[in-house]
């Protein structure tokens, strides 16, 4: 392993140690203090999310300082609007960190096992994030979150994208969009070289510095006049979303390859 790769490996380890310590601190110190000092649930969640947003920005900055990665966020100002339903593909473990770091007062739907992880359960509970348990409970929580003006982040694949395979969404995102009558704000994420993908441990350090690129696409309106049953409409919208992301990702890769050649 060359010196640069060794240094990025050390930087990755230190970054994740800092992430873990931050999660424990929020869970063991900040969350109890907020529970005692702030009685209003909505206000408490707002303050916790603001803190998490700043911590995630610091985490990203730490990874940049260590040379672990660089990133570019195209049109991220579009995420400053309230009440967005943000759907994104999921090539890397850290995608959600970049989204929440650049969105004010964002809510998100997280895997249930993260709510029991000692490093993440404290921040999740303090922020009032939604866990993907019962579908009807998730839908109700999503509806309430959007009605409050919060933006909601969801990865419809349900897990991280398998490298070199097409994006394939599940129906959760489409169901929420249709049942809450909310247009979709797609965010396309590309990670090169791939890192922290499904089944890949953190200590598998890429040969080159990771370049993470995020692009906010144009909003996709849902069809409010569709007379089809919700289940059928959700299947059609899910296929439409998967096809849309795959086309956009292919075009994005072609653009990046063209820039590299020139």
C-alpha positions as CSV (number, residue, x, y, z in Angstrom):
1,X,0.0,0.0,0.0
2,X,1.5,3.4,-1.0
3,X,1.8,6.3,1.4
4,X,-1.2,8.1,0.0
5,X,-3.5,5.1,0.4
6,X,-2.2,4.4,3.9
7,X,-2.9,8.0,4.9
8,X,-6.4,7.8,3.5
9,X,-7.0,4.6,5.4
10,X,-5.8,6.3,8.6
11,X,-8.1,9.2,7.8
12,X,-11.0,7.0,7.2
13,X,-10.5,5.2,10.6
14,X,-10.2,8.5,12.5
15,X,-13.2,10.0,10.7
16,X,-15.4,7.0,11.7
17,X,-14.0,7.1,15.3
18,X,-15.1,10.7,15.4
19,X,-18.5,9.8,14.0
20,X,-19.0,7.2,16.7
21,X,-17.9,9.5,19.5
22,X,-20.2,12.2,18.2
23,X,-23.2,9.7,18.1
24,X,-22.5,8.6,21.6
25,X,-22.2,12.2,22.9
26,X,-25.5,13.2,21.3
27,X,-27.2,10.1,22.7
28,X,-25.8,10.2,26.2
29,X,-25.4,13.9,26.8
30,X,-27.3,16.1,24.3
31,X,-30.5,14.0,24.1
32,X,-31.1,13.9,27.9
33,X,-30.4,17.6,28.2
34,X,-32.9,18.4,25.5
35,X,-35.5,16.2,27.1
36,X,-35.1,18.1,30.4
37,X,-34.8,21.6,29.0
38,X,-37.2,21.5,26.0
39,X,-40.7,20.2,26.7
40,X,-42.1,20.7,23.2
41,X,-41.3,17.6,21.0
42,X,-41.3,19.5,17.7
43,X,-38.9,22.2,19.1
44,X,-36.6,19.4,20.6
45,X,-36.5,17.6,17.3
46,X,-35.7,20.8,15.5
47,X,-32.7,21.6,17.7
48,X,-31.4,18.1,17.5
49,X,-31.6,18.2,13.7
50,X,-29.8,21.5,13.6
51,X,-27.0,20.0,15.7
52,X,-26.8,16.8,13.6
53,X,-26.6,19.0,10.4
54,X,-23.6,20.8,11.8
55,X,-22.0,17.6,13.0
56,X,-22.4,16.1,9.6
57,X,-20.8,19.1,8.0
58,X,-17.9,18.8,10.4
59,X,-17.6,15.1,9.5
60,X,-17.5,15.9,5.8
61,X,-14.8,18.5,6.4
62,X,-12.8,16.1,8.5
63,X,-12.8,13.5,5.6
64,X,-11.7,16.3,3.2
65,X,-8.8,17.3,5.5
66,X,-7.6,13.7,5.7
67,X,-7.9,13.4,1.9
68,X,-10.4,10.6,2.1
69,X,-12.7,12.2,-0.5
70,X,-13.7,15.3,-2.4
71,X,-17.3,16.1,-3.4
72,X,-19.3,18.4,-5.6
73,X,-23.0,19.2,-4.9
74,X,-24.7,20.5,-8.0
75,X,-27.8,22.7,-7.5
76,X,-27.9,22.0,-3.8
77,X,-29.7,25.3,-3.2
78,X,-32.8,23.6,-4.5
79,X,-32.8,21.5,-1.3
80,X,-33.3,24.7,0.8
81,X,-37.0,24.7,-0.1
82,X,-39.4,23.4,2.6
83,X,-41.6,20.4,2.5
84,X,-39.6,18.4,-0.1
85,X,-39.9,14.7,-0.7
86,X,-36.3,13.9,-1.6
87,X,-35.6,10.5,-3.3
88,X,-32.0,9.5,-4.0
89,X,-30.1,6.5,-5.1
90,X,-27.7,5.0,-2.6
91,X,-24.2,4.0,-3.8
92,X,-22.4,4.5,-0.5
93,X,-22.9,4.3,3.2
94,X,-22.3,8.0,3.7
95,X,-24.9,9.3,1.2
96,X,-27.4,10.3,3.9
97,X,-24.7,12.4,5.7
98,X,-24.2,14.6,2.6
99,X,-27.9,15.1,2.1
100,X,-28.8,15.9,5.8
101,X,-25.7,18.2,6.0
102,X,-27.0,20.4,3.2
103,X,-30.7,20.5,4.0
104,X,-32.3,22.6,6.8
105,X,-34.5,20.8,9.3
106,X,-34.6,17.6,7.3
107,X,-36.4,14.4,8.4
108,X,-35.5,11.0,7.0
109,X,-36.6,7.4,7.0
110,X,-34.0,5.1,8.5
111,X,-33.6,1.3,8.8
112,X,-35.0,-0.1,12.1
113,X,-31.6,-1.7,13.0
114,X,-30.0,1.8,13.1
115,X,-32.4,2.7,15.9
116,X,-30.8,0.0,18.1
117,X,-27.2,0.7,17.1
118,X,-25.4,2.3,20.1
119,X,-23.7,4.9,17.9
120,X,-26.8,6.0,15.9
121,X,-29.9,5.3,18.1
122,X,-29.3,8.5,20.2
123,X,-29.2,10.9,17.3
124,X,-32.1,9.1,15.6
125,X,-34.3,9.4,18.7
126,X,-33.3,12.9,19.5
127,X,-34.1,14.1,16.0
128,X,-37.3,12.1,15.8
129,X,-36.3,10.4,12.5
130,X,-38.8,7.8,11.1
131,X,-37.9,4.1,11.3
132,X,-39.1,1.9,8.5
133,X,-41.2,-0.5,10.5
134,X,-44.9,-0.9,9.8
135,X,-45.7,0.6,6.4
136,X,-48.9,2.3,7.5
137,X,-47.1,3.9,10.5
138,X,-44.3,5.1,8.2
139,X,-46.8,6.6,5.8
140,X,-48.6,8.4,8.6
141,X,-45.3,9.7,10.1
142,X,-44.2,10.8,6.6
143,X,-47.5,12.6,6.0
144,X,-47.2,14.5,9.4
145,X,-43.6,15.4,8.7
146,X,-44.3,16.9,5.3
147,X,-47.4,18.7,6.7
148,X,-45.1,20.4,9.2
149,X,-43.0,21.7,6.4
150,X,-40.1,19.4,7.0
151,X,-38.3,17.9,4.0
152,X,-38.2,14.1,4.0
153,X,-35.2,12.1,2.7
154,X,-35.7,8.5,1.5
155,X,-33.6,5.9,-0.4
156,X,-36.2,3.9,-2.3
157,X,-33.8,1.1,-3.1
158,X,-34.1,0.0,0.6
159,X,-30.4,-0.8,0.7
160,X,-27.2,0.4,-1.0
161,X,-26.8,0.0,-4.7
162,X,-24.9,-3.0,-6.0
163,X,-22.0,-1.6,-8.1
164,X,-22.3,-2.2,-11.9
165,X,-26.0,-3.0,-11.6
166,X,-29.0,-0.9,-12.6
167,X,-30.9,1.1,-9.9
168,X,-34.1,-0.7,-8.9
169,X,-36.4,1.1,-6.5
170,X,-39.0,-0.4,-4.2
171,X,-42.5,1.1,-3.9
172,X,-42.1,2.9,-0.6
173,X,-41.1,6.3,-2.1
174,X,-43.8,6.2,-4.7
175,X,-46.5,5.3,-2.1
176,X,-45.5,8.2,0.0
177,X,-45.6,10.6,-3.0
178,X,-49.0,9.4,-4.1
179,X,-50.6,9.2,-0.7
180,X,-49.3,12.6,0.4
181,X,-49.8,14.3,-3.0
182,X,-46.2,15.5,-2.9
183,X,-44.0,16.0,-6.0
184,X,-40.6,14.2,-6.0
185,X,-37.3,15.9,-5.8
186,X,-34.7,13.4,-7.2
187,X,-31.1,13.6,-6.1
188,X,-28.6,11.6,-8.2
189,X,-25.5,10.4,-6.4
190,X,-22.3,9.1,-8.1
191,X,-19.3,7.7,-6.2
192,X,-16.0,7.0,-8.0
193,X,-14.2,4.8,-7.2
194,X,-16.9,2.9,-5.3
195,X,-16.5,2.8,-1.6
196,X,-18.6,1.7,1.4
197,X,-20.9,-0.2,-0.8
198,X,-23.1,-3.0,0.3
199,X,-21.1,-5.7,2.0
200,X,-17.8,-3.7,1.7
201,X,-16.0,-3.1,5.0
202,X,-14.7,0.4,5.8
203,X,-11.1,-0.7,5.7
204,X,-11.2,-1.6,2.0
205,X,-9.6,1.7,0.9
206,X,-9.9,2.6,-2.8
207,X,-6.7,3.0,-4.9
208,X,-7.6,6.7,-5.5
209,X,-9.3,9.4,-3.6
210,X,-13.1,9.1,-3.7
211,X,-15.0,11.7,-5.8
212,X,-18.6,11.9,-4.7
213,X,-20.9,13.9,-6.9
214,X,-24.5,14.8,-6.1
215,X,-26.9,16.5,-8.5
216,X,-30.4,17.8,-7.6
217,X,-32.6,17.0,-10.6
218,X,-35.8,18.8,-11.7
219,X,-38.8,17.9,-9.6
220,X,-41.0,15.1,-10.9
221,X,-44.7,15.9,-10.6
222,X,-47.0,13.1,-9.7
223,X,-50.3,12.5,-11.6
224,X,-53.1,13.7,-9.2
225,X,-55.7,12.9,-11.8
226,X,-54.8,9.2,-12.1
227,X,-57.9,7.1,-11.6
228,X,-55.9,3.8,-11.1
229,X,-55.8,2.0,-7.8
230,X,-53.0,3.3,-5.6
231,X,-51.1,0.0,-5.7
232,X,-51.1,0.0,-9.5
233,X,-50.2,3.7,-9.7
234,X,-47.3,3.1,-7.2
235,X,-45.9,0.3,-9.3
236,X,-46.0,2.5,-12.5
237,X,-44.4,5.4,-10.7
238,X,-41.7,3.2,-9.2
239,X,-40.8,1.9,-12.7
240,X,-40.8,5.5,-14.0
241,X,-38.5,6.6,-11.2
242,X,-36.1,3.6,-11.7
243,X,-35.9,4.3,-15.4
244,X,-35.4,8.0,-14.8
245,X,-32.5,7.5,-12.4
246,X,-30.8,5.0,-14.6
247,X,-31.1,7.3,-17.7
248,X,-29.8,10.3,-15.7
249,X,-27.0,8.3,-14.2
250,X,-25.8,7.0,-17.6
251,X,-25.9,10.5,-19.0
252,X,-24.0,11.8,-15.9
253,X,-21.3,9.1,-16.3
254,X,-21.0,10.0,-20.0
255,X,-20.5,13.7,-19.2
256,X,-17.9,12.9,-16.5
257,X,-16.0,10.6,-18.9
258,X,-16.0,13.3,-21.6
259,X,-14.6,15.8,-19.0
260,X,-11.9,13.4,-18.1
261,X,-10.9,12.9,-21.8
262,X,-10.7,16.6,-22.4
